[in-house]
Amino acid sequence: MNYYDLSNPSTPPTRGYRLGLWRLRRQRIYRILIALAAILTYILLYLTLKRDDYTNDMLKAIVLLFCSVAVFLALLLVARNRIDVVRMRKREVQERHDYNYAMYRTLYKKKEKLRSITLLQMARQQIELHHPQMALQALELVKREKLNVAQLRSFYFYQAAALYLDAQENWQEALTSCYAIPQKPQQLSQEEIESLFLPESNPDKLVLAVSDWEEQKASWPVVTILAAILILYTGVYYSVNGLLSWRYHYRDWVVYVSFFVLFFGWTVLTLYWLVKLFRLIGKQTEKGKGAKTVQKIFLVILWICLFLGNSLMQVAQIFGSDAEVEVQPNGVIEMKHENWLDPPEYYYNKATGLFFRRTLTLDEIIEYGISEETLEDDSTEQISDGEIQNDSGTEEDQTTGENTTDTNIDGSTESGADTETEDPLMSQARAIYTYMKEHGEIADDGDVSQMTASCNAKGNFYAIFESGEENGNSWDNRLVYDRTSKNGECELFVYERVETGKDTQLLGFYAVNKTTGEVISGEKTSWSEVGSEAYREATGE
């Protein structure tokens, strides 16, 4: 019975065979890890879809995270297998043969091409061990149609060597077939091969020639490991950024370090791959010089596009982020927002651990007394299209922590001074208040004249409709201006509940027609929901 027949139940109890089985176990472990990553990704996806601030970008971030983890694990497995190959080069021939035999019977059992290549390697190793009959058994099961030209030449050379060493007469036929196949530059020429098969030639020289026939250089997979780490870092950095709540942001040092790692890492790595591909194209003897030139030009253009894309993305990340001016001992961070034409704006964040910062809550603004420090500097800042100027300097502003002018919803200021023109956003907020009261969404005892509208230091308009205290926590129901609708006909607002110690809760979405003043309810309570038909018609979204 042929030793290499898969139906043969006998296996060698050697160290090399056990090492091969360990590689099989490693493959299975990595498959389990990828399955676990898929399960965790599904859980993350499920929890994200339940979030009130869910957006389609979060779905993209989750897909990116899973793909980066899966590619990272796959590349680590490739690197680990490559390390095994490097280490096996230093082992005895018999151990290398048994290692390949384990691969042949397990991982490559259903892959004819890999089986044939492995049989070819084991045949060479059997010749090195001076077992020509075993080599012929291995070559007998090789499917020659699965081999490329170079491998087919090796097949006939090994067959001729095994037959010659086994003193069989038909070795000349195999050698003639070997001569008929084009040789690689590093392989022996026909004259050199003929000298090995002369009667007076030493058989050991033929065995040595077989050993050196396709000896490949084994190198450590350093680049593969670095590529795996870089892909994982890229996926985690951008996916976490996409899943953060709108109140949370990366710290400056995280952004700068990521810029260096991603920009320079990908630049160096892609240059390395470009050089490797150039060398590979140069070794292709079947292609003409013109075809090789076209391929190289295409690769250079592709690399330039990738380089420019990576550069723009990383530079946009750096310049699109607000800068940290000063970090105070209590964790408060003074932030600077640059405008292209206007003077820079300053505001405050709170450090959340080593990697993140977040927007301060109203209670934190009061607690840290930030308005007392910044009110005088920001008192002349223009907000809400320049129609409302923050120059009241009242004691109430200093205690609320908002850089604001408090104004009644009916248009009059707290001090009783009249305004020449009413802010359109205030008028629209009043219209929404009236609409909500008519539809029972606000308590019947509510009085529109007691509601206040404010703008913070960054110019964001909001109006407090209801406020109170529950279980020792203060809360506000406020209408926050979002943006102009897609068709430009409406202003969009979000009604939300802000409660001390809790995340912001979305209560509703509203649109106000800028021409008619009509209020349209979105009839939804999260960003991911689809608005009502009337809302979609009015906004074009």
Secondary structure by P-SEA (a helix, b strand, c coil): ccccccccccccccaaaaaaaaaaaaaaaaaaaaaaaaaaaaaaaaaaaacccccaaaaaaaaaaaaaaaaaaaaaaaaaaaaaaaaaaaccaaaaaaaaaaaaaccccccaaaaaaaaaaaaaaaaaaccaaaaaaaaaacccccccaaaaaaaaaaaaaaaaaacccaaaaaaaaaaacccccccccaaaaaaaacccccaaaaaaaaaaccbbbbbcaaaaaaaaaaaaaaaaaaaaaaaccccccccaaaaaaaaaaaaaaaaaaaaaaaaaaaaaaaacccccaaaaaaaaaaaaaaaaaaaaaaaaaaaaaaaacccccccccccccbbbbbbcccccccbbbbbccccbbbbbcaaaaaaaccccccccccccccccccccccccccaaaaaacccccccccccccccccccccccaaaaaaaaaaaaaaaacccccccccccccccccccbbbbbbccccccccbbbbbbbbbbbbcccccbbbbbbbbbbccccccccccccccccccbbbbcccccccccccaaaaaaacc
